[in-house]
Amino acid sequence: MLLVIDVGNTNIKLGVYKENKLVTSWRMSVKVTRTSDEFGITMLNLFASEGMTFSDIDGIIMSSVSPSLNYTIEHACEYYMKITPIVIGVGIKTGLNIKYSNPQELGADRIVNSVAAYKLYGGPCVIVDFGTATTFNVISDRGEFLGGCIAPGIKSSLDSLVNNAAKLPRVELSKPDNVINKNTIANIQAGTIYGFTGLVDYIVKKIKKETGYGDMKVIATGGLSQLVVNEKEDIIDVVDRYLTLKGLKFIFDMNKSVK
């Protein structure tokens, strides 16, 4: 079986593949103070909850946007599973032609999402990832990563708002039925959710205009994607919350023979 690990800014996503099927997945919070032993024991408990053991794993691949955690997680994998992970970075085959001025600046999660989207849904396409940041990644019909843009994330924007406005309360991220509301909580919710809906709508339209791909497919991923997607069914074609884990599996298959 294959263990796939995606280390984000807020969460660590893990999944286990048996052949080509994702049989289980988990999320862990990102804690830079967590030791390799803590990470290993947490994974051990997660595996046990699904009736699995570390001996079931014969390959590991990891993408990360949190360099401070890389050694910790790699060491945990080597110590507890006796396997050195393949880490997404320079020299890894992706199957994409990356048209970026400095490819080393490109986040591993954006590469992995792009690989999965192009493999599964073809090109041209744009991937909108609703995470700590909201990223837009553009893939041509020939599998070229053309670039994209980065906006603040939904939750990080909301946190910034309530942290810097003394009288505004923390609210649940849910969508009111209307934009015009008569209480502060619903006002914040409407401004946040409908505001990001408009952001996605406008940026996707601009991407289509700049690329000339009027029929490009739009794939949404990320934990908060559903909040916006339900409102913009005319913009988003596919919601795939496991896109990153699928991309890691594709990249592992491309690189396992040259590990």
C-alpha angles and dihedrals in degrees: 000000000000125000114207120194127190114188110200133175094264107015140027112221119203130185137176122217124200103197102311098338125096099223099179142354138191141188127221128185117250111250114170090197093060111114126224089253091053090049092047094049092047090053090046090056092046091051091048091052088062095043093253134125133204089253088069090067119087100165139029132193126182138189121191141182091181107075093181089067099045098088092044094054095040090051091049091052093048094046100041102030101025089230128119108218124233103240121207108243145095113349096022116127112238104161089234127113100223112211096191124131090231111015091191088068092059113103116245091230091058091051093048093048091049093051091051095045094050093045095047104032106019129224153337093043143140122217118209111196115194102201136116083316126025107236130190116201121187123207124187126224087260096055097262120149099226098182131255141195141273126224130178116279122254096243095039090052091050091048090051091050097052093039092056101037108067098203098044115099129219110260139193114261100246132128123248118217092243140037092223110067137169103221134058097241093054090043091058093044093049094046092049101044099036090040092057090044088059091045092055092044094052098043094047090050090050091049091052091048095047094047097039089229099130092167098046116142118244117214121190125201138162134083096280098043094105093063091064100028095062089060098042105046088143091060104036115064101179136020113203113169092179095053095116094050090049091050091053090054091051092049093047090055090051093050108031094093092054099041 
